Amino acid sequence: MTKLTMRSKTAKPSGFVIYDGPSMIDGSPIVGVLIKPRAKKRSNIKTGAMAQVYILQRDIHPLDAVATGTDVGICGDCRHRPTINPKTNKAEKRTCYVNLGHGPTSVYRSLLAEKYPAIEPDMVAQTVNPSWKVRMGAYGDPAALPPHMRKRITNPAKGFTSYSHQWRRGDVTDSMASVDTIAEAHEAWEMERRTFRVVSSVDELVKGKEILCPATSVDGITCEDCMLCDPAKTAKSIGVLVHGPGAKHFNSKEGQQ
């Protein structure tokens, strides 16, 4: 596997390596990459023109990391990771919405091609434009990054969205709680935490507590417009209908037990 050198051959890079160090989840080597917002006409149809933070295993392709289970360093105990079949040694039943062949693979290839310069930690806040809205964890759990690094990204930004499966950790109050069961949701609500939960049907939403993600239910609304997944918001918790390449493997009944 080619080692990342973290130089840049691009005069005006589209992103920056903002972290290169151990995962706060399991200590494995990871990188955090901040991608600048694209022009609106070229931006993601769901998220809009937001800056994106990708968190990747440092020296292994995202597809290989998932196939071998080493993605735990960036995804932790997320229910949407695949299981590794001990007989075939293959990853199965991944329900994550992220298409690994798109964003994560593109970012990893750009890392190998040295297209993203590495910037020092104390320069990250100066790199984030105050007009930007930031999507933490476009891939990967933001809790894999050190708390001081997350603050350097989010503090100067106009706003940010973030949710984490590591929400019980004392240093992860800057993300919505990504929960998978009703019991977990109630646990988080008792802690006065807002939640983000994948559901199969709007009928599964808890009335008075959860609303359906507007960016997936209202035409023309993007995450950039909505920003209800900003953990600083005082709003209802968010439910999102299962979507993406892993949707066919999702069983909501398993998530309610």
C-alpha positions in Angstrom: 0.0 0.0 0.0 1.4 3.4 -1.0 2.0 5.6 2.0 0.4 9.1 2.1 2.9 11.9 1.9 0.5 14.8 2.5 2.2 17.2 0.1 0.1 19.0 -2.6 0.7 19.3 -6.3 -2.4 21.5 -6.7 -2.0 25.3 -6.8 -5.6 25.8 -5.5 -6.4 22.7 -3.7 -10.0 21.7 -3.2 -9.3 20.4 0.3 -6.8 20.1 3.1 -5.5 17.4 5.4 -6.4 18.8 8.8 -5.6 15.8 11.0 -3.1 13.0 10.6 -2.9 10.9 13.8 -4.5 8.3 16.0 -8.2 7.6 16.0 -9.9 8.7 19.2 -12.0 5.5 18.9 -9.3 2.8 18.7 -6.0 4.5 18.2 -5.5 3.4 14.6 -3.9 5.8 12.1 -6.5 8.0 10.4 -6.7 11.2 8.4 -9.2 14.0 8.5 -9.8 15.9 5.2 -11.7 19.2 4.9 -13.2 19.7 1.5 -14.1 23.2 0.5 -17.7 23.9 -0.6 -18.4 23.4 -4.2 -20.3 25.9 -6.3 -24.1 25.5 -5.9 -24.6 24.2 -9.4 -22.0 21.4 -8.7 -22.9 20.7 -5.1 -24.6 17.6 -3.7 -28.3 17.7 -4.4 -29.2 16.7 -0.8 -26.6 18.5 1.3 -26.1 21.7 -0.8 -22.9 23.7 -1.0 -21.4 22.7 2.4 -17.8 22.1 3.3 -17.3 18.4 4.0 -15.1 16.6 6.5 -14.0 13.1 5.5 -12.4 10.8 8.1 -10.5 7.9 6.6 -8.2 5.1 7.7 -4.7 6.5 6.8 -3.1 3.7 4.7 -6.0 1.6 3.5 -8.5 2.1 0.7 -12.0 2.7 2.2 -13.4 -0.3 0.4 -10.6 -2.5 1.8 -11.1 -1.0 5.3 -14.8 -2.0 5.3 -14.1 -5.4 3.8 -11.6 -6.2 6.6 -13.4 -4.6 9.5 -10.6 -2.0 10.0 -13.1 0.8 9.4 -13.9 0.5 13.2 -11.3 3.2 13.7 -13.4 5.8 11.8 -16.9 4.3 12.4 -16.7 2.8 15.9 -19.6 0.6 16.8 -22.0 2.0 14.2 -24.8 -0.5 13.5 -24.7 0.3 9.8 -21.2 -1.2 9.4 -21.2 -4.6 7.7 -20.6 -7.9 9.5 -17.7 -10.1 8.4 -18.8 -13.6 7.5 -16.3 -15.9 9.2 -16.8 -18.6 6.5 -16.2 -16.4 3.5 -14.3 -13.6 5.2 -16.4 -11.1 3.3 -18.3 -8.1 4.5 -22.1 -8.5 4.4 -25.3 -6.6 5.0 -23.8 -3.1 5.2 -26.7 -0.6 5.7 -24.7 2.6 5.6 -26.0 5.2 3.2 -22.5 6.3 2.1 -21.5 4.9 -1.4 -17.8 4.1 -0.8 -17.1 4.1 -4.5 -18.0 7.8 -4.7 -16.9 10.4 -2.1 -14.6 8.3 0.1 -12.8 6.7 -2.8 -12.4 10.0 -4.6 -10.9 11.7 -1.5 -8.6 8.7 -0.9 -7.3 8.8 -4.4 -6.7 12.5 -4.2 -4.7 11.9 -1.0 -2.6 9.4 -2.8 -2.1 11.9 -5.6 -1.0 14.5 -3.1 -3.7 16.9 -4.0 -4.4 18.0 -0.4 -1.8 20.0 1.5 -1.5 19.3 5.2 -2.1 22.3 7.5 -1.0 22.7 11.1 -3.7 22.4 13.8 -3.5 26.1 14.7 -4.1 27.0 11.1 -7.3 25.1 10.7 -9.6 27.7 12.2 -8.0 30.3 9.9 -8.7 28.1 6.9 -12.4 27.7 7.6 -14.3 30.6 6.0 -16.8 32.2 8.4 -19.4 32.0 5.6 -19.1 28.2 5.4 -21.6 25.7 6.7 -19.7 22.5 7.5 -20.9 18.9 7.3 -18.9 16.9 9.8 -18.5 13.3 9.0 -19.4 13.2 5.3 -17.8 9.8 5.9 -16.6 8.6 9.3 -17.7 9.5 12.8 -16.6 13.0 14.0 -15.7 11.5 17.4 -12.7 9.8 15.7 -11.1 13.3 15.6 -9.7 14.9 18.8 -12.2 17.4 20.5 -9.8 20.3 19.9 -9.7 19.6 16.2 -13.5 19.4 15.9 -13.7 22.8 17.6 -11.1 24.3 15.2 -13.4 23.3 12.4 -16.8 24.2 13.8 -16.2 27.3 15.9 -15.3 29.6 13.0 -18.0 28.2 10.7 -21.4 29.8 10.1 -23.0 26.5 11.2 -22.4 22.8 11.1 -24.2 19.4 11.1 -22.9 16.5 13.0 -24.0 13.2 14.6 -22.1 10.4 16.3 -22.6 6.9 17.5 -20.0 7.7 20.3 -22.5 10.1 21.9 -22.2 8.6 25.4 -18.6 9.7 25.5 -18.2 12.8 27.7 -16.2 14.7 25.0 -18.8 14.2 22.2 -21.5 16.7 23.2 -20.8 18.6 20.0 -22.8 16.1 17.9 -26.3 14.8 17.7 -26.7 11.4 19.2 -26.9 8.8 16.4 -29.2 6.2 17.8 -30.6 2.9 16.4 -33.3 1.9 18.9 -36.2 3.5 20.7 -34.5 2.6 24.0 -31.3 4.5 22.9 -33.4 7.4 21.8 -35.1 7.7 25.2 -31.7 7.3 26.9 -30.3 10.2 24.9 -33.5 12.4 25.4 -33.1 11.9 29.2 -29.6 13.3 28.8 -31.2 16.3 27.0 -29.5 15.2 23.8 -31.2 15.5 20.4 -31.1 12.3 18.3 -30.7 11.2 14.7 -32.3 7.9 13.8 -32.8 5.9 10.6 -36.3 4.5 10.1 -38.1 2.4 7.5 -41.4 4.4 7.7 -42.6 7.7 9.0 -45.0 5.7 11.2 -41.9 4.8 13.3 -41.3 8.4 14.3 -42.1 9.2 17.9 -44.8 11.9 17.9 -43.8 15.1 19.7 -40.1 14.0 19.8 -39.0 13.4 16.2 -39.7 14.9 12.8 -38.8 13.6 9.3 -35.6 15.0 7.8 -36.7 18.0 5.7 -33.9 17.6 3.2 -35.3 14.2 2.3 -39.0 15.0 2.5 -39.4 18.6 1.2 -38.6 19.4 -2.4 -35.9 22.0 -2.9 -34.7 21.9 0.8 -31.1 20.9 1.3 -29.1 20.3 4.5 -27.5 23.7 3.9 -30.9 25.3 4.0 -32.3 23.3 6.9 -29.4 22.9 9.4 -31.6 21.1 12.0 -28.8 18.6 12.4 -26.7 21.4 14.0 -26.4 20.0 17.6 -26.7 23.6 18.9 -30.2 23.9 17.6 -33.1 23.7 20.0 -35.5 21.6 17.8 -37.0 18.2 17.7 -34.9 15.2 17.0 -34.5 14.0 13.4 -35.6 10.7 11.7 -34.5 9.9 8.2 -35.9 7.3 5.9 -33.4 4.6 5.1 -31.7 5.3 1.8 -28.5 4.7 -0.1 -26.8 1.6 -1.4 -27.3 -0.4 1.8 -31.0 0.3 2.3 -32.0 -3.2 1.0 -30.2 -4.7 4.0 -31.9 -2.5 6.6 -34.3 -4.1 9.0 -36.1 -1.5 11.2 -37.4 -4.2 13.5 -33.9 -5.1 14.5 -33.3 -1.4 15.3 -36.3 -1.2 17.7 -35.4 -4.1 20.0 
